[in-house]
Amino acid sequence: MTYTLVRKQTLDDGYPDLVNSYTYHIWCRTTDRAALGRRVYRGSARGTLEFLRPSFNEPWDPGPPTADLFEPAPVHPHTNPREFVPTPEPTGSLPPVIASVTVLGEFDYRVTRIAEEGNSTHVSLQPRRDPDRNRLRELYVDRKTLELQQVVATDKLYDEDSGRHVYAMLFTIDLGWMNSMPIVTHIHGTPTYQQDADYLGRDATVDYDFKDITFPTSLPEWYFDPRSYAQNAGNAPQ
């Protein structure tokens, strides 16, 4: 899929954070979230080719807009794709299996409240375990079709400009419908106060808009191989 990501951030005093506000056009392979990105400037200017791997709850911009919002955050953050260094695969035989256990009826969340609000059903959730990974807190679904309309989830904002601080956030995610699937259209993030910790600011916000979403039948393979970017610079998409 391809899409345009518009990121706007405000500072604690409510003024625009121009350094961390920008626009990218992204060509994404949804099977593994490998993506080609180009910064969009005013007019027809475009930035250099960048290899990306958009995902939630990681130290880069969220996405893609077809991401599985019910997927837990990763146990360990993935390496920044801009700093990726391959490591050798492990060798040797696997340890023997001593026993295996199957658990039935175990869920990640407990429903704490269900309310009918207009044409929506509002479901409040509480994680049973791993609240940092099981990020969902509120769901809004269509009363008749049960289609997702809005999701409230925890997330993290990685601020590299202030010493690589990590701020706890609450993301309100709006969804639309396209090609018979839910599509993330807008995300509004606000910081969560943590006592005795570095604090981004009570009035700081971050917003993401997903625009120009398309589903091409195919994309060139070199888009997802950063080693091929230099030799294909003349064929770079706009």
C-alpha positions as CSV (number, residue, x, y, z in Angstrom):
1,M,0.0,0.0,0.0
2,T,1.0,3.6,-0.4
3,Y,0.1,6.6,1.8
4,T,1.1,10.0,3.0
5,L,1.8,10.5,6.7
6,V,1.5,14.1,8.1
7,R,2.9,14.5,11.6
8,K,2.2,17.6,13.6
9,Q,3.6,18.1,17.1
10,T,3.0,20.9,19.6
11,L,5.2,22.0,22.5
12,D,4.2,22.3,26.2
13,D,3.2,25.9,25.6
14,G,0.9,25.0,22.7
15,Y,3.2,26.4,20.0
16,P,4.0,24.2,16.9
17,D,7.1,22.0,17.2
18,L,8.4,22.7,13.7
19,V,11.4,20.3,14.1
20,N,9.2,17.3,14.8
21,S,6.4,18.2,12.4
22,Y,6.8,16.9,8.8
23,T,5.2,14.9,5.9
24,Y,6.4,11.6,4.4
25,H,5.1,9.7,1.5
26,I,5.5,5.9,2.1
27,W,5.4,2.8,0.0
28,C,4.8,-0.2,2.3
29,R,4.9,-3.9,1.9
30,T,2.3,-5.0,4.4
31,T,3.5,-8.6,4.7
32,D,6.5,-7.5,6.7
33,R,6.0,-3.7,7.0
34,A,9.2,-3.0,5.1
35,A,8.7,0.4,3.5
36,L,10.3,3.0,1.3
37,G,9.9,6.6,2.6
38,R,10.6,10.0,1.2
39,R,10.3,13.3,3.1
40,V,7.9,15.7,1.4
41,Y,8.8,19.4,1.3
42,R,7.0,22.3,-0.2
43,G,6.2,22.1,-3.8
44,S,7.5,19.1,-5.7
45,A,10.7,18.7,-3.6
46,R,11.3,15.3,-2.1
47,G,13.9,14.0,0.3
48,T,16.3,11.1,0.0
49,L,15.2,7.4,-0.1
50,E,14.8,6.0,3.4
51,F,14.1,2.4,4.5
52,L,11.4,2.3,7.1
53,R,9.4,-0.3,9.1
54,P,6.4,1.6,10.4
55,S,4.8,0.1,13.6
56,F,3.1,1.2,16.8
57,N,4.8,1.5,20.2
58,E,8.3,1.6,18.7
59,P,10.9,4.5,18.3
60,W,9.6,5.6,14.9
61,D,6.3,6.8,13.3
62,P,3.3,4.6,13.7
63,G,1.6,2.8,10.9
64,P,0.8,1.5,8.4
65,P,-2.9,2.5,8.4
66,T,-3.8,-1.2,8.0
67,A,-1.9,-2.2,11.1
68,D,-3.5,-4.7,13.5
69,L,-4.5,-2.6,16.4
70,F,-5.1,-5.7,18.6
71,E,-1.5,-6.8,18.2
72,P,0.5,-6.6,21.4
73,A,3.5,-4.3,21.5
74,P,6.8,-6.2,20.9
75,V,8.5,-7.8,24.0
76,H,11.7,-6.0,23.0
77,P,11.9,-3.0,20.8
78,H,13.1,-3.7,17.3
79,T,16.2,-2.1,16.0
80,N,15.7,1.2,14.3
81,P,15.7,0.4,10.6
82,R,18.0,3.3,10.0
83,E,20.6,1.7,12.3
84,F,20.0,-2.0,11.3
85,V,23.0,-4.3,11.5
86,P,22.4,-7.9,10.6
87,T,23.6,-10.6,13.0
88,P,24.6,-14.2,12.3
89,E,21.8,-16.8,12.7
90,P,22.3,-19.1,15.7
91,T,23.7,-22.5,15.1
92,G,23.4,-25.8,16.9
93,S,20.6,-28.2,17.7
94,L,17.5,-27.2,19.6
95,P,17.1,-28.3,23.3
96,P,14.8,-31.3,23.9
97,V,11.1,-30.7,24.6
98,I,10.4,-31.8,28.2
99,A,6.7,-31.0,28.2
100,S,4.1,-28.7,26.5
101,V,1.0,-27.1,28.0
102,T,-2.1,-25.7,26.3
103,V,-4.3,-23.2,28.0
104,L,-7.9,-22.6,26.9
105,G,-10.1,-19.6,27.8
106,E,-7.2,-17.2,28.8
107,F,-7.7,-13.6,27.6
108,D,-5.5,-10.6,27.5
109,Y,-8.2,-8.2,28.6
110,R,-11.1,-7.9,31.1
111,V,-14.1,-5.9,30.0
112,T,-14.8,-3.3,32.8
113,R,-17.7,-1.4,31.2
114,I,-20.1,-1.5,28.2
115,A,-22.3,1.5,27.4
116,E,-24.5,2.5,24.4
117,E,-23.6,6.0,23.2
118,G,-25.6,7.1,20.3
119,N,-24.9,4.8,17.3
120,S,-21.8,3.4,19.0
121,T,-21.1,0.8,21.7
122,H,-18.3,1.9,24.0
123,V,-16.3,-0.9,25.6
124,S,-13.7,-0.2,28.4
125,L,-10.9,-2.7,28.8
126,Q,-8.3,-3.5,31.4
127,P,-5.3,-5.7,30.6
128,R,-5.1,-8.8,32.7
129,R,-1.3,-8.9,32.3
130,D,1.5,-7.0,30.6
131,P,-0.2,-3.6,30.4
132,D,2.7,-2.1,28.5
133,R,2.2,-4.7,25.7
134,N,-1.6,-5.1,25.8
135,R,-2.2,-1.5,24.9
136,L,-6.0,-1.2,24.3
137,R,-8.0,0.8,26.8
138,E,-11.3,1.8,25.0
139,L,-13.1,0.6,21.9
140,Y,-15.9,2.4,20.1
141,V,-17.8,0.2,17.6
142,D,-20.8,0.6,15.4
143,R,-23.9,-0.8,17.3
144,K,-25.3,-2.6,14.2
145,T,-22.2,-3.7,12.3
146,L,-19.7,-3.9,15.2
147,E,-17.2,-2.2,12.9
148,L,-14.4,-0.4,14.8
149,Q,-14.8,3.4,14.8
150,Q,-12.3,4.5,17.4
151,V,-9.6,3.0,19.6
152,V,-7.9,4.4,22.7
153,A,-4.5,2.8,23.4
154,T,-1.3,3.4,25.3
155,D,1.8,4.1,23.3
156,K,5.3,5.7,23.6
157,L,6.7,8.9,22.1
158,Y,10.5,8.7,21.6
159,D,12.0,12.1,21.7
160,E,15.5,11.9,20.3
161,D,16.1,15.6,20.4
162,S,15.9,15.8,24.2
163,G,18.3,13.0,25.0
164,R,16.3,10.1,23.7
165,H,13.6,10.4,26.4
166,V,10.6,8.1,26.2
167,Y,7.3,9.5,27.2
168,A,4.2,7.5,28.0
169,M,1.3,8.5,25.7
170,L,-2.4,7.9,25.2
171,F,-3.3,7.6,21.5
172,T,-6.9,8.2,20.3
173,I,-7.1,6.4,16.9
174,D,-9.9,7.2,14.4
175,L,-10.7,4.6,11.8
176,G,-12.5,4.7,8.4
177,W,-13.4,2.0,5.9
178,M,-11.7,1.3,2.6
179,N,-11.4,-1.8,0.4
180,S,-13.6,-3.7,2.9
181,M,-11.1,-3.2,5.7
182,P,-10.7,-0.7,8.6
183,I,-8.2,2.0,7.9
184,V,-6.5,4.3,10.4
185,T,-7.2,7.9,9.3
186,H,-6.1,10.0,12.3
187,I,-4.2,9.6,15.6
188,H,-4.2,12.1,18.4
189,G,-1.6,11.6,21.2
190,T,-1.4,13.2,24.6
191,P,1.2,12.6,27.3
192,T,0.4,10.6,30.4
193,Y,1.7,12.2,33.6
194,Q,4.3,10.1,35.5
195,Q,5.4,11.4,38.9
196,D,9.1,11.9,39.4
197,A,9.9,11.3,35.8
198,D,10.8,13.5,32.9
199,Y,7.6,15.0,31.5
200,L,6.9,16.1,28.0
201,G,4.4,18.7,29.1
202,R,0.7,18.6,29.9
203,D,-0.2,20.7,26.9
204,A,2.1,18.9,24.4
205,T,0.4,16.9,21.7
206,V,1.2,14.9,18.6
207,D,-1.1,14.2,15.6
208,Y,-0.8,11.9,12.7
209,D,-3.0,12.0,9.6
210,F,-2.9,9.2,7.0
211,K,-3.8,10.5,3.5
212,D,-3.7,9.5,-0.1
213,I,-4.1,5.8,0.8
214,T,-3.9,3.4,-2.2
215,F,-3.6,-0.3,-2.8
216,P,-1.5,-0.8,-5.9
217,T,-1.4,-4.3,-7.4
218,S,2.3,-4.5,-7.0
219,L,5.4,-2.4,-6.1
220,P,9.0,-2.9,-7.3
221,E,11.0,-5.2,-5.1
222,W,13.9,-2.7,-4.9
223,Y,11.7,-0.4,-2.9
224,F,12.2,-2.7,0.1
225,D,16.0,-3.3,-0.4
226,P,17.9,-0.3,0.9
227,R,21.1,-1.6,-0.8
228,S,19.4,-1.0,-4.1
229,Y,18.5,2.7,-3.5
230,A,21.6,4.3,-4.9
231,Q,21.5,2.5,-8.2
232,N,17.7,3.2,-8.6
233,A,17.8,6.8,-7.6
234,G,16.8,7.9,-11.1
235,N,13.7,5.7,-10.9
236,A,12.7,6.9,-7.4
237,P,8.9,7.4,-6.9
238,Q,7.6,10.8,-6.0
